[in-house]
Every structure is written in structure tokens, then in C-alpha cells.
Amino acid sequence: MSWDPAVLPSQAGKTIVVTGANAGLGYFTSETLARAGAQVVLACRNPIKADAAATAIRGRVPGAVVSTLSLDTADLESVRRAAAELNELPRIDALILNAGIVHPPKDREVSLDGNELVLATNYLGHFALAAQTLPVLQRTPGSRVIPVGSLITRLMDSALTDLQLETRYNSATAYAQSKIAMQVFGFELDRRLRAAGLGGSDGVRSVVAHPGYSISGRTPGIRGVNEPGLMKRFVDNLQAPFTQGKNRGAFAIVRAAVDPDATGGQYYGPRFVVKGRPALQTPTRTSTDRRVAERLWTESEQITGVTFAL
Ligand SMILES: NC(=O)c1ccc[n+]([C@@H]2O[C@H](COP(=O)([O-])OP(=O)(O)OC[C@H]3O[C@@H](n4cnc5c(N)ncnc54)[C@H](OP(=O)(O)O)[C@@H]3O)[C@@H](O)[C@H]2O)c1
């Protein structure tokens, strides 16, 4: 029988952190986990949107335990402050690295730290966050890091030799690179955790997930969280055969985070690639290429100034 996200085992007692939790997949991941009893930390850059999401979850899930945390993944100082707060928590059972720019700017922009903005937001901030929250993850038995990748990794490839795209930026390349980097990082993290004796089911696992093709016009309307207009609903519903709502796209992320049988280094996504119930998938060759991973890791440590204790 396939795993059913609608009937999750109780997650009471667990603490789960979701980046970019105020909208889209991050919101529905958070709501689903809160409904199963987990305490969920909504890590968001905009406090008003974060509060709206927390209010929505409390309204839709009686007894939900949610809190908010300020985090701008495109700002390494904000990441450092958020990680310091997270390390004060008694435990983190899952750190879900979801925040992202999905419609990148047409022209190249840079983050406060001077890095290409899409890479900084989608990947570099998450690399630094995972590295800096390793202490609390390590003291939580069976904890997980869930890097959110994308099926764009099947459509575009890159050996990640030009992370900053100073002369060859275009929005599609920037987005694809950021998501390829997330996947390469996710699989490398698991290998490094195991090599350091910190991985496996009692240690820290890295399980990569992707949500297929999930769009807001096919997603339930929630005030302050998802309010697509009539035209957006109409256009998005024309794409029904190959899309799903973000509430359903969240299931692969949820499964990676809580399925007791999920092991480190696995890759979860919708059964029919773009949509469907979450199932084990095969990542692209680049995603698990160790030479690409080693170069990315070294460069990520240099760019962020953050070193993994691995
Ligand atoms: N939707 C899909 O079909 C699809 C497919 C493959 C992968 N993904 C991945 O899934 C993730 C979520 O996508 P989505 O479709 O749910 O997008 P979305 O609805 O646009 O939500 C993106 C979330 O990320 C947050 N975010 C953006 N920049 C941030 C920053 N600098 N710091 C903190 N949070 C930030 C947004 O916050 P604000 O509201 O403040 O902007 C929002 O909460 C992304 O990583 C995306 O690459 C999505």
C-alpha cells in the first residue's frame, strides 16, 4: 500500500522547522505537520506574513502548536541569528529547507552579502543554516534535514562551475543552478554525516524531496496565505492534467520528514513525477556526483564563511 499523507502517525513531541513557511509548499507542509501534532516553527522573512500563516494554521487546526522565527535566507547575518535561536531549542526533529525564489528576477541581482540573489536565497542561506544548526540536530536522536529540490534538475543540468553567473545570468539558469545545488548538497550532506559517524537512523539524516509541479491556482484559498484571483484559478486549472495544488506538493516533503522508513540519502517526489502521492524517486546523476559535490561544498564554505563541523 502506498504511504498516505492524509493519515500521518502522531508527530506529538517533535519539533519541526520550516523555512519559507508563510506561503505555498512551506505553509502546507507546516499545516500538515501541525495537524499531526508536531510543534512547528515557521521561519520566515516577513513577520506580518509569518503571523498570518500562524493564525491560519491555528484557525484550521485546533490545538496546533506553532511559533514564528525571523529568517531571511538571503542574508547570512539573519541566518546566523536564526540558527543561534534554533540551537536554544531542546530539539529539532526536522529542518525543512524550503524557502525559495521561484520566479527569479529577469536581470541579475545580488544579496546583501554580494552573492547572486537566487543562489543566495534558495541554496547558500540553507547551506549556512544547516551547518549552524548541526548542534541541535545532533542532540536530537533520529533528526533529519530536508533539502527541497526540484524536477527542474531533470530538465536542465549544470556542473556548478559558475555559481555567481556574473556574465551569463538568466533567470532559468539561476533557478536551475540553485536547485541542482540544493540536491547535490543534500546527498553530499548525508554521505558526510555517515562518514563522520553522525548519520544513520539514530543520528542525523539528509533526505531530499521535490514537490513535482505544484501551483497556487489549484491550491485551497486561505486568507493571507493563498489568495489567487479568478483568472489565476482559471488558467491554472487548464493545466490540471500535469499539475497539483501546493497542499499536495507538500506531501513529498512531509513524507521525507516523517516517514519512519525514509533513510538518509533517499529522494522523494510525486509518484507521477509532476503530481501524485509521494514515492521514492531516482535523482539525476549530477545530483549524486561526488566531484561536483566536493567542489560545491568547498566553494559554499568559502562564499558563506560558514564551515560544517563534518
Ligand atoms: N511550486 C513548485 O512546483 C515547485 C517545484 C519544484 C520546487 N519547488 C521549490 O519549493 C519551494 C517552495 O516553492 P513554492 O512554490 O511554495 O513558492 P512560493 O509559494 O513562492 O513560496 C516561497 C516561500 O519562500 C519564501 N522566501 C522567498 N525568499 C525568502 C528569503 N530570502 N528568506 C526567507 N524566505 C523566503 C517566501 O516568503 P515571502 O512570502 O516573504 O516571499 C515564501 O514563504 C522552493 O524552494 C521551490 O524552489 C517548487
The ligand as an ORCA input file, in Angstrom:
! r2SCAN-3c Opt
* xyz 0 1
  N       5.848     25.008     -6.773
  C       6.519     24.100     -7.473
  O       6.006     23.485     -8.414
  C       7.934     23.784     -7.107
  C       8.607     22.839     -7.898
  C       9.885     22.484     -7.539
  C      10.485     23.036     -6.418
  N       9.814     23.969     -5.696
  C      10.509     24.548     -4.537
  O       9.655     24.571     -3.417
  C       9.972     25.697     -2.588
  C       8.718     26.481     -2.290
  O       8.126     26.873     -3.518
  P       6.634     27.440     -3.583
  O       6.094     27.052     -4.891
  O       5.901     27.117     -2.347
  O       6.940     29.013     -3.633
  P       6.141     30.243     -3.023
  O       4.703     29.942     -2.905
  O       6.583     31.441     -3.804
  O       6.736     30.352     -1.539
  C       8.079     30.648     -1.358
  C       8.345     30.876      0.103
  O       9.747     31.159      0.257
  C       9.856     32.381      0.974
  N      11.078     33.119      0.678
  C      11.490     33.639     -0.501
  N      12.650     34.292     -0.318
  C      12.975     34.192      1.000
  C      14.043     34.655      1.807
  N      15.035     35.420      1.302
  N      14.066     34.340      3.121
  C      13.069     33.601      3.664
  N      12.021     33.150      2.959
  C      11.978     33.446      1.640
  C       8.627     33.182      0.587
  O       8.450     34.228      1.510
  P       7.782     35.645      1.043
  O       6.293     35.412      1.055
  O       8.258     36.585      2.084
  O       8.297     35.946     -0.339
  C       7.588     32.079      0.672
  O       7.247     31.835      2.002
  C      11.040     26.496     -3.336
  O      12.302     26.169     -2.815
  C      10.921     25.982     -4.765
  O      12.147     26.043     -5.452
  C       8.569     24.355     -6.013
*
